[in-house]
C-alpha cells in the first residue's frame, strides 16, 4: 500500500479517511505522526484552504498528500458557518459552543436547510500542477435539540428527514457511505484509479 500523509489532526476525520483510503489501497499517515504542524487556513473558500494544507504537508514530508476542507453551510445564514465551521464560536475549538451558536443564529428562522460540504485535494508532490480535486455535499436540516452520541462537530444537530434521525444517530459505516466526505472520497478513489491506468 502506498503511503499518503493526511493533512489533518481532527480525530473524527482521520478515522473516516483511514477507512476510506484503505478501500482505495492507500495507507493513511496522520501529519502529526510525521511532526507536521497545522497549516494556516487564511482563505475564504474551501478549495483554497484544502490546497494550501495539502501542499504544506507534502512539502514537509516528501509524500503524496491528501487534505480536505469541509464544513457546514446554512443557506438562510448566507452560507455560514462555512469555512469557519470548526471555530464558529471562536477559539479554542468547541463543538458544544459552535452548535449553541448555530442554534441561536437560527432562532426564529423557518428555513433550517443545511448541507455539509467537503472538498478533497490529492497531490503527488508539493508542486503538483494537476491536483486531483473531488467534492461532496450532504443535505439535511438543523434541529435545536441534539440527538445521538456518534459522529462529531454538528452531527447531533444535523437531521436527516428521509431517515428520521440525526447524523450522530447513524451507524458509523452508514455515515461514511452517505456523508459529504464519503461522496468525495468515492469520487477521488475513481479519479485515482483512472489516473493510475493512464500512467
MONORDA-V132485 format. One record per pair of residues at least 12 apart in sequence whose ideal C-beta (glycine too) atoms are under 10 Angstrom apart, sorted by the first residue. I is the first residue (numbers start at 0). J is the second residue. If there is no record, write none. Layout:
I_J, I_J
This chain:
0_20, 0_21, 0_23, 0_24, 0_25, 0_26, 0_27, 1_20, 1_23, 1_24, 1_25, 1_26, 1_62, 1_63, 1_191, 2_25, 2_26, 2_27, 2_28, 2_33, 2_60, 2_62, 2_63, 3_16, 3_20, 3_23, 3_25, 3_26, 3_27, 3_28, 3_56, 3_57, 3_60, 3_62, 3_63, 3_64, 3_65, 3_121, 3_122, 3_123, 3_191, 4_27, 4_28, 4_29, 4_30, 4_32, 4_33, 4_35, 4_53, 4_55, 4_56, 4_57, 4_59, 4_60, 4_61, 4_62, 4_63, 4_64, 4_65, 4_66, 4_122, 5_17, 5_20, 5_25, 5_27, 5_28, 5_29, 5_30, 5_31, 5_32, 5_33, 5_35, 5_52, 5_53, 5_56, 5_62, 5_64, 5_65, 5_66, 5_67, 6_29, 6_30, 6_35, 6_37, 6_38, 6_49, 6_51, 6_52, 6_53, 6_54, 6_55, 6_56, 6_57, 6_59, 6_60, 6_64, 6_65, 6_66, 6_67, 6_68, 6_120, 6_122, 7_27, 7_29, 7_30, 7_31, 7_37, 7_52, 7_56, 7_65, 7_66, 7_67, 7_68, 7_69, 8_29, 8_30, 8_31, 8_35, 8_36, 8_37, 9_29, 9_37, 9_67, 9_69, 9_85, 9_92, 9_151, 9_152, 10_29, 10_151, 11_94, 11_149, 11_150, 11_151, 11_152, 11_154, 11_180, 12_29, 12_67, 12_69, 12_117, 12_151, 12_152, 12_180, 13_27, 13_28, 13_29, 13_30, 13_31, 14_27, 14_151, 14_171, 14_175, 15_27, 15_67, 15_117, 15_150, 15_151, 15_171, 15_174, 15_175, 15_178, 15_180, 15_181, 15_184, 16_29, 16_65, 16_67, 16_119, 16_175, 16_180, 16_184, 17_29, 18_171, 18_172, 18_175, 18_181, 18_184, 19_65, 19_119, 19_175, 19_176, 19_178, 19_180, 19_181, 19_183, 19_184, 19_185, 19_187, 19_188, 20_65, 20_184, 20_187, 20_188, 20_191, 22_175, 22_184, 22_185, 22_188, 23_184, 23_185, 23_187, 23_188, 23_189, 23_190, 23_191, 23_192, 24_188, 24_191, 24_192, 24_195, 25_63, 25_65, 25_121, 25_188, 25_191, 27_65, 28_56, 28_60, 28_62, 28_64, 28_65, 29_56, 30_52, 30_55, 30_56, 30_57, 30_59, 30_60, 30_62, 30_64, 30_66, 32_60, 33_56, 33_59, 33_60, 33_61, 33_62, 34_59, 34_60, 35_52, 35_55, 35_56, 35_57, 35_58, 35_59, 35_60, 35_62, 35_64, 36_55, 36_56, 36_59, 37_52, 37_55, 37_56, 38_51, 38_52, 38_53, 38_54, 38_55, 38_56, 38_58, 38_59, 38_66, 39_51, 39_52, 39_55, 40_52, 40_66, 40_68, 40_82, 40_83, 40_85, 40_86, 41_82, 42_68, 42_82, 43_81, 43_82, 43_83, 44_68, 44_81, 44_82, 44_118, 45_67, 45_68, 45_69, 45_70, 45_72, 45_81, 45_82, 45_84, 45_116, 45_117, 45_118, 45_119, 45_120, 45_134, 46_68, 46_118, 46_119, 46_120, 46_130, 46_132, 46_134, 47_68, 47_82, 47_118, 47_120, 48_66, 48_67, 48_68, 48_69, 48_70, 48_82, 48_118, 48_120, 49_65, 49_66, 49_67, 49_68, 49_69, 49_117, 49_118, 49_119, 49_120, 49_121, 49_130, 49_132, 49_134, 50_66, 50_68, 50_118, 50_120, 50_122, 50_130, 50_132, 51_66, 51_68, 51_120, 52_64, 52_65, 52_66, 52_67, 52_68, 52_120, 53_65, 53_66, 53_67, 53_68, 53_119, 53_120, 53_121, 53_122, 53_125, 53_127, 53_130, 53_132, 54_66, 54_120, 54_122, 54_124, 54_125, 54_126, 54_127, 54_130, 55_125, 56_122, 56_125, 57_121, 57_122, 57_123, 57_124, 57_125, 57_126, 57_127, 57_130, 58_122, 58_124, 58_125, 58_126, 59_125, 60_125, 61_124, 61_125, 62_122, 62_123, 62_124, 62_125, 63_121, 63_122, 63_123, 63_124, 63_125, 63_127, 63_191, 64_120, 64_121, 64_122, 64_123, 64_124, 64_125, 64_127, 64_130, 65_119, 65_120, 65_121, 65_122, 65_131, 65_184, 65_187, 66_118, 66_119, 66_120, 66_121, 66_122, 66_130, 67_117, 67_118, 67_119, 67_120, 67_133, 67_134, 67_135, 67_179, 67_180, 67_183, 67_184, 67_187, 68_82, 68_84, 68_85, 68_116, 68_117, 68_118, 68_119, 68_120, 69_82, 69_84, 69_85, 69_115, 69_116, 69_117, 69_118, 69_119, 69_134, 69_135, 69_137, 69_152, 69_178, 69_179, 69_180, 69_183, 70_82, 70_83, 70_84, 70_85, 70_87, 70_114, 70_115, 70_116, 70_117, 70_152, 70_153, 70_179, 71_84, 71_87, 71_97, 71_101, 71_113, 71_114, 71_115, 71_116, 71_137, 71_139, 71_141, 71_152, 71_153, 71_154, 71_156, 71_157, 71_179, 72_84, 72_112, 72_113, 72_114, 72_115, 72_116, 72_136, 73_101, 73_104, 73_105, 73_108, 73_110, 73_111, 73_112, 73_113, 73_114, 73_140, 73_141, 73_153, 74_110, 74_111, 74_112, 74_113, 74_114, 75_104, 75_105, 75_108, 75_109, 75_110, 75_111, 75_112, 75_113, 75_141, 76_101, 76_104, 76_105, 76_108, 76_110, 76_113, 76_141, 78_114, 78_116, 79_100, 79_101, 79_104, 80_97, 80_100, 80_101, 80_104, 80_113, 80_153, 81_116, 82_116, 83_97, 84_97, 84_101, 84_115, 84_116, 84_152, 84_153, 85_97, 85_152, 87_99, 87_100, 87_101, 87_104, 87_153, 88_100, 88_101, 88_103, 92_152, 94_145, 94_150, 94_151, 94_152, 94_153, 94_154, 94_155, 94_156, 95_145, 95_155, 97_152, 97_153, 97_156, 98_141, 98_143, 98_145, 98_152, 98_153, 98_154, 98_155, 98_156, 98_157, 99_145, 99_156, 101_113, 101_141, 101_143, 101_153, 101_156, 102_141, 102_142, 102_143, 102_144, 102_145, 102_153, 102_156, 103_143, 104_141, 105_140, 105_141, 105_142, 105_143, 105_156, 106_143, 108_141, 110_140, 110_141, 111_139, 111_140, 111_141, 111_142, 111_143, 111_156, 111_158, 112_138, 112_139, 112_140, 112_141, 112_160, 113_137, 113_138, 113_139, 113_140, 113_141, 113_153, 113_156, 113_157, 113_158, 114_135, 114_136, 114_137, 114_138, 114_139, 114_140, 114_157, 114_179, 115_135, 115_136, 115_137, 115_138, 115_139, 115_152, 115_153, 115_154, 115_157, 115_166, 115_178, 115_179, 115_180, 115_182, 116_134, 116_135, 116_136, 116_137, 116_138, 116_179, 116_180, 116_183, 117_133, 117_134, 117_135, 117_136, 117_137, 117_178, 117_179, 117_180, 117_181, 117_182, 117_183, 117_184, 118_132, 118_133, 118_134, 118_135, 118_179, 118_183, 119_131, 119_132, 119_133, 119_134, 119_135, 119_179, 119_180, 119_182, 119_183, 119_184, 119_186, 119_187, 119_190, 120_132, 120_133, 120_187, 121_133, 121_187, 121_188, 121_190, 121_191, 121_194, 123_194, 129_194, 131_186, 131_187, 131_189, 131_190, 131_191, 131_193, 131_194, 132_183, 132_186, 132_187, 132_190, 133_180, 133_182, 133_183, 133_184, 133_185, 133_186, 133_187, 133_188, 133_189, 133_190, 133_191, 134_179, 134_182, 134_183, 134_186, 134_187, 135_177, 135_178, 135_179, 135_180, 135_181, 135_182, 135_183, 135_184, 135_185, 135_186, 135_187, 136_179, 136_182, 136_183, 137_157, 137_159, 137_166, 137_174, 137_177, 137_178, 137_179, 137_180, 137_181, 137_182, 137_183, 138_157, 138_159, 138_160, 138_161, 138_179, 139_153, 139_154, 139_156, 139_157, 139_158, 139_159, 139_160, 139_161, 139_162, 139_165, 139_166, 139_177, 140_156, 140_157, 140_158, 140_159, 140_160, 140_165, 141_153, 141_156, 141_157, 141_158, 141_165, 142_155, 142_156, 142_157, 142_158, 142_165, 143_156, 143_158, 144_156, 144_158, 144_165, 145_157, 145_165, 145_167, 146_158, 146_164, 146_165, 146_166, 146_167, 146_168, 147_164, 147_165, 147_166, 147_167, 147_168, 147_169, 148_167, 148_168, 149_165, 149_166, 149_167, 149_168, 149_169, 149_170, 149_171, 149_174, 150_165, 150_166, 150_167, 150_168, 150_169, 150_171, 150_174, 150_178, 151_166, 151_167, 152_166, 152_167, 153_165, 153_166, 153_167, 154_166, 154_167, 154_168, 154_169, 154_174, 154_178, 155_167, 155_168, 157_169, 157_178, 159_174, 159_177, 162_177, 166_178
